[in-house]
Structure formats: structure tokens, C-alpha cells
Amino acid sequence: MSALREKAAWRALEAHQPELDKQHLRDLFAADPGRAERYRADAAGWKFDYSRHRVNDQTLEHLFALARECGVEARRDAMFAGEKVNVTEQRAALHIALRAPARKVIKVDGVNVVPEVHGVLKRMATLANAIREGRWLGFSGRPIRNIVNVGIGGSDLGPVMAYEALRHYSDRKLQLRFVSNVDYTDFAEAVHDLRPDETLFIIASKTFTTLETMTNAHSARDWLMAAAGGDKKAVAKHFVALSTNEKAVEDFGISTDQMYGFWDWVGGRYSMDSSIGLSTMIAIGPDAFAEMLAGFHAMDEHFRTAPLERNLPVIMGLLGVWYTDFFNAETQAVLPYEQYLKRFPAYLQQLTMESNGKHVTLEGRTVDYQTGPVYWGEPGTNGQHSFYQLIHQGTRLIPCDFVGFAQSLNPSGRHHDLLIANVIAQAEALAFGKTLQQVKDEGISDELAPHRVFEGNRPSTLLLADRLTPAALGSLIALYEHSVFTQAAIWNINPFDQWGVELGKQLALRVVDEIESPRKPLNHDSATNATIAWYRKARRKTTAEGAVSTPAATSPQRVLVIDIGGSHVKAMISGNAREVEIKSDRTLTPETMIKQLRPAIRGWKYDAVSIGYPGPLLHDRIARDPYNLGKGWVGFDFAKAFGRPVKIINDAAMQALGSYEGGRMLFLGLGTGLGTAFIVDGIIEPMELAHLPYKKGTFEDYVGSRGLKQLGKKKWHAHVFDVVGQLQAALEPDYVVLGGGNVRHLETLPEGVRRGDNHNAFAGGFRLWENKT
Ligand SMILES: O=P(O)(O)OC[C@H]1O[C@](O)(CO)[C@@H](O)[C@@H]1O
């Protein structure tokens, strides 16, 4: 048996529980008229009413004794003293230093960290004020008015929650958006209606390595670069980083002047009051942010100094242990009766469950008791019309935290009275219920009566404050932070690590590699293998069918793609399946091409242009005029002619890019000549394989249009198979895609070869603006 279960107070609670289990809250209130007055405690502007809990004086005595026996006070003091309480990562957990007044001294490894904290806050305030006062300008000279926070977990949930909670205090001229999911939809929707030249991206990541955040950060940079004409200097005006990883921030291209740091002793889920709160500060201003920090600090001081019996985080934590371990309660509902707190339950889910979702003790022994419960919730009164039924009349015990404020921030008519009436009524109904007798006395038939009985005896806490201010929010969050800590101290677990998220992350990296290298053998269990195979197939189909529509749907902007060929020039724009075409011949110059194209694409709106060019390029510039077209292509300024940023790529490489499904792909374009490109893990290498010696000539002589004409279909067919086989042997691609107009003459395909689609040239052109390739 574990040391915890051996403790005298734990045993006393076990012995005591059956007695309480028999008692109804109705009896507890009837037997103790002073209960409502005694079972409440106040701190940092919050009233904490725990009278509707299934406890009596004796229960509380045992619970406080348990806290003492488990050394909660000593652990708390160790945390406040900067000791390495995060034992598995050998780090302090000093979020309390983030809100300490400047005069305080809090040391980590002998160094006072408070001046550093205030140094960063000061720099954050300078930036926040510059933005709020319209002095921070984007690349076009327009003031920044959109702030997009890119982060996930602790680098997202805190900032989103705080922005929503304190929206009332925010500068309404500014738009704040939050992108967290690796699902591109999150990014696409967040920037949908934003002007890039008015948008600042805050890349928030403690480690600056998190897959989701870095993927979104690169998409954000591409989105901006496309609008800024590829001018790298624009990054400085549009990107700041919040991180502890200076090197990774610099590698991304953000200078350290634009980085707002924090420290390894701040856990991600405890970081919303560090520089991770920059978006909050920009929204509400440095003064209101300071008020929020003062609110945090007031609760920290209460937790540090108040006796356990009057200590809100301790009482809250102990009640959680009581229900989790002695009543087998599995979940805890958090129900704010305040619309501004709509993201508070989601924020608490990470704080509580990433902290206390642990199954081994600090010493690494498996626990033989339950640890952190499931947290969930929604704002009232909405929840009343969905899941409250189960809380009232279901079979489970679900302790509830109700949060409410005396004053509304948007008072109007009876709204607030009704809101508060509801929260009070819910706590009353849950505690006292309605007996069968009461139901019958109301004249309800015997048949229906059991359905109308409310057993009651459902415990809840009422957390009340005057008004949702920045300070009230700060102290509310600190209350939960410290109650989580109290519980961890009782359960003897580490609330500051999160190894549990690692396995999924590692496997995802392996799976994504297998998805993108479709020929890699699969060595998972049969279920995982089958699902990967399903997706590989679906993905192939999507790429083949959706060559036109897919990139359009995901492209971060509208791209005009021009595919220049020896007989035709084709153009298409993302988001529109219509293709236009003009004729080309040996006289076509870039000027005449643009002149003829203009009327054909009149009315098309685009932000960037991709050109597939039928000739060699050097360092993304045209190196030679094309063999089959006119002159004047080398050095032609397409960006000036279109008034948009332009990317030029070899035509075969563009079609290859559009056909690419990951891994090592060899692309062969069977047209007038032989276009070749090789893509390895997303890096394109246009190749001039066409002119390698083959038989009595070159590859192109045999498999190009000339070969087809001179040798006839049958022989040409055999040479195509031979050339493909030789290149497969030499380059070992995972797969080969055969594109170009002549591929239609091949009735069968060699092993490991897929048929390309000329439309993939457009897909490749769209993709050029989606990523760095
Ligand atoms: O801020 P980062 O380093 O990008 O991490 C984001 C989140 O990922 C986790 O490490 C794991 O989910 C969280 O603890 C953290 O809040």
C-alpha cells in the first residue's frame, strides 16, 4: 500500500466517509444553522462559499490534518523559495515570480529573477503602447491593427482565455486572433479578412520547436512574404517571438530585439502572465495588465501566508481530493455565470489535467489512489439547457464550481438579475433537490412523480466577486493554480511535467513520414497500418482529382499561374477552375505574351504570380531563352509587368511539384522534349537528364516527340520503359510520375509509375506560394 494511504489522516477519512455518505446536505444544514457563515472564506476580492459540500467540521479537520501530514506547507514554501520542485525536469516552478512586485527578491540558483521579469514587462509595454498608439507600422506604412497570436497549449489557451475574459477592457480598434491548430483551416480563417500590411504575428512558443506552432508560423511568414513581394525586411515589422529559445527564434528569422523572453522555470500552462501574455497586454494595455498581475500576486500571498483553515486554494484542493478519492467522483464541472469567461473551462482543462494527470509518485511508484479528475464546463446559463440534466438527475456525483459577479460589465434591464438568480438557484437545487413528498404535494401523479424527484445532495462551490476586473481574473487563475498544487502535494505527484504528451507527438512524426513516403513499409499494429493505408489511398485520389481545387482551397492567397509551353500558354487562378489559353510559337516574347493574356484574364484578382518556364533557370532567374519561343525572356521584369510578386520555376518542376505526394518522386514530362525533376522530402531539384547520352543519341532523342514520330509508337513505348527503368535504378525514387502531353500514348505503365495530369502544373504553381519549396 502507498505511503499516502497509510497516513493517519487518510485512514481517518476512510473511516469517516460512510458516515458522511449517509447524510444529506439537507440534514447537514438543518443540524448546523451556522454552517453558511462558517464554511466560507474570502481572499483577494473573492468569496469562497463551500457550505454546500458534503463535509462537516470533522471532515474538514481530517482534510487539514491530511494536508499537514503530506507536508503541503513545506512544499508550498519550497516552491516559493525557487527550489527545484519540478523534480523530473530538475527545474524550479516559479510562476509566482512573474507577478511579484519589483521590490521582491526571489532567487533561482542564487540569482534574483525579479528584475529580469520586470525588464521584460517593460519592453512588452513599449511594444504594446506603440501598437495601441498606432506608431507600429507595417511594410506599407499603415499602422498595425491586427494581432495574430500563433501558439498552442499554454501558449494559446491562457492568451485566448484572458483576451475573451478582459475584452471589455480591450482597445476595440485592434483585432485579436488566435491560431493554434495544425489544421490549416485555423490559420486560413484567422487571416481571412486581414490585410497583411496591418497584421502582426506573435509567435508564442516556450520551446520554439512545437510542430503545430512552427508549421503555422511558417505559413504566416509565407502569407506575409507573398504580400510584401518577398521582401525579407518585412519580417521585422510583422513578427515578434515569445520564447525561451533564443537560437531557434533567430533561426526562424526573428531578431532577438523582437523576442520577449521567459525562463525554464515557467511551465507552459503557468505562463499566461509571462511574455506569453503579450497579446493580452496589447489588448488591454500595460496598466490593466499590471492590475491583473497584482490580482495574481494577492492570491499568491494569501496562499503563502493564510492558515490552512482559511486558505482558499488549500480548501478547494482538499475538497477535490475528498470527492476524487473518497466518493469516486470522476469529474469536476466549472460553470462560470459570466459570458466573458467562456474560455475559462478550456483553459482550466490544461492547467488541471496536464498538471495532475499523473499515475506515479515523485519517486516513480505507481499510485494506488485516484489523481486528477476530468475538468469540464461551459458558461451558465447555456449549460443548463444541455448537460445540467445529468448533474441533477444522473447517476454520477459531479462537484460543481459556480463563478459569478455582483455587477455586470454590460448592465441592461433584468439580464443580470436573471443570470445571478439562475446561479443561486442551481446551487440550491443541486444541494437540496426535491423529495417525492414535495413532488406529490404539488399534485403530480404517482406515475410521473419518480421522474420529477431531484435527489439533491450534489455538492458545489460558489465563487463570487464584485466585478470581472483584470485583478479579479488574476486572482481567480492563481486560486486554481495553487489548488492544483495542493492536490499534487497530497497525491505526491509532480504537477509541473507533462511527459504524457510525448508519445503521441513522436508517433505522429513517424506516421506523417509514412504518409508522405507512400512506398515505405508499414510496421505498426494491423489497425494503424490499415488506417495509414486508407489515408494514403485517399490522399492519392485527392491529389489526382483535386489538382485544381485542392490548392485553391488551401492557398493562403490568390495566385495566378501561367504555364508557358511551346504551342500554348495556359493560365488559371486559385479558387476558380476556369483555364484560359493563348497560342504560342517561335515568335512569342514576354511582352507579347502579357499583351495577349491581359484581355483573357481581365477581372481576375490575384496577389501573386507563378510562372512555369520551359527552359533552364539559375537561382530562380531565367538563364536562357526557350528553344521553342521568341527572344527577350532573360532578365525580363515580370514582377513589374504584373505589379505583383512573381515566382518563376522550370515548367517540368512546376508540374512535378503539383504531382508530388511526399517522399522521393521522379517526374518525367513526355512532351516535345523530356522534362525532368526530382523532389526529395519537399526539396525540388530540376534536372537536365534529357540530354544524357542514350543509345546513338540522348534520352530526349528517343522518348521525346521526335522519337515518337521517327520510331513509331511501339518502339517509342519500349524506349520509354527502358529509360524509366534506367532512371529508377540510378535514382531510386519511391515513385515516378509520367506527365506531359505524350503520356496519353502509353497504354500500360512500368512498375512503380503513375500517370500525371497536366493540370498538376497549376497545382504546382499554387503550391509554390504555400511553402518554402
Ligand atoms: O510553448 P510551447 O513550447 O510551444 O509548448 C506548447 C504546449 O505544449 C506542451 O508542452 C505539451 O502539450 C504544453 O505543456 C505547452 O503548453
The ligand as an SDF file (V2000), in Angstrom:
LIG
                    3D

 16 16  0  0  0  0  0  0  0  0999 V2000
    5.0290   26.7950  -25.7570 O   0  0  0  0  0  0  0  0  0  0  0  0
    5.4210   25.5370  -26.4770 P   0  0  0  0  0  0  0  0  0  0  0  0
    6.8320   25.1390  -26.2010 O   0  0  0  0  0  0  0  0  0  0  0  0
    5.1760   25.6840  -27.9450 O   0  0  0  0  0  0  0  0  0  0  0  0
    4.5280   24.3590  -25.9480 O   0  0  0  0  0  0  0  0  0  0  0  0
    3.1360   24.3440  -26.0670 C   0  0  0  0  0  0  0  0  0  0  0  0
    2.4650   23.3500  -25.1660 C   0  0  0  0  0  0  0  0  0  0  0  0
    2.9390   22.0400  -25.4460 O   0  0  0  0  0  0  0  0  0  0  0  0
    3.0750   21.3130  -24.2270 C   0  0  0  0  0  0  0  0  0  0  0  0
    4.4340   21.2090  -23.9490 O   0  0  0  0  0  0  0  0  0  0  0  0
    2.5330   19.9310  -24.3440 C   0  0  0  0  0  0  0  0  0  0  0  0
    1.2340   19.9110  -24.7770 O   0  0  0  0  0  0  0  0  0  0  0  0
    2.3680   22.1860  -23.2090 C   0  0  0  0  0  0  0  0  0  0  0  0
    2.7780   21.9430  -21.9340 O   0  0  0  0  0  0  0  0  0  0  0  0
    2.7060   23.5350  -23.6950 C   0  0  0  0  0  0  0  0  0  0  0  0
    1.8800   24.4960  -23.1250 O   0  0  0  0  0  0  0  0  0  0  0  0
  1  2  2  0
  2  3  1  0
  2  4  1  0
  2  5  1  0
  5  6  1  0
  6  7  1  0
  7  8  1  0
  7 15  1  0
  8  9  1  0
  9 10  1  0
  9 11  1  0
  9 13  1  0
 11 12  1  0
 13 14  1  0
 13 15  1  0
 15 16  1  0
M  END
$$$$
